Amino acid sequence: MTGLSHKGVLFPLLSTAQSAWISDLAAASLLLEVETCPKPGLASHVDCGSHTDMHAGTFRASAEALHPFFVVLASAGGTGMDELRAIGLLAEEAMMAVTGGVNTHRGAMAGRPNTPDVTLYLQTLTWRHRQLTAI
């Protein structure tokens, strides 16, 4: 078994195609979100929307930084909330480090405590992207 180590904490990873698939979809959904336009008030690849502190580049950097944590979360679906919270806090720290302290994707980490929720969330984001780009 392998793991993701951050600040002395080792989070075990299941070496499965499903964990990799879910984490790839999660990161891709974050990138699709920034590529979707128009969205009221939100940053996209076209402009910053109502934000002065973020742009498409911060979203892309954040998605890349969060990708390994999605692998861990996919593997950890079914562990306790304390473990999931610890993973989320480490992911948030990584996101804030690459964005200069800008909260681009905190919600993507906070509300996805188990694998079925992650899968449903990703399917919803993909559907929303398809609907908005078909306009």
C-alpha positions, 0 to 999 in steps of 0.5 A: 500500500502506498500513501500521500504524506504531508506534514508527517501525516501518512494517508494510505492510498488504495491502488485502484483504477476506480480511485484514479478515475474518480480523482481524474474526474474531480480535477477535470470537473474543476477545470471544466468549471472555469472553462464554462462561460457565462456564469453569473459572478464567477471567474472563467477563462473569459474574465474574472467575473465579479472577483478581483482576487482570482482568475482562470490561472488560479483555478487551474493551479488549484485544480492541479494542487488538489488532484492528489487529495482527490485520490486520497478522498476517493480511497478514503470513502467510508473512513471517519469524519476526523480522517476526512476533515484532516485530508480536507484541511491538508488539501485546503492548505495546498490550494491556498499555497498555490493560489496565494491565499485565494479560496478557489475550490474550498467548497469542492473539498468541504462537501464531498465526504464519500465516494458516492457523493463525489461521483454524483457531484462530478456527474452534476458538474459535467452535466451543468458544463454541457448544458451551459456550453450548448447555449 
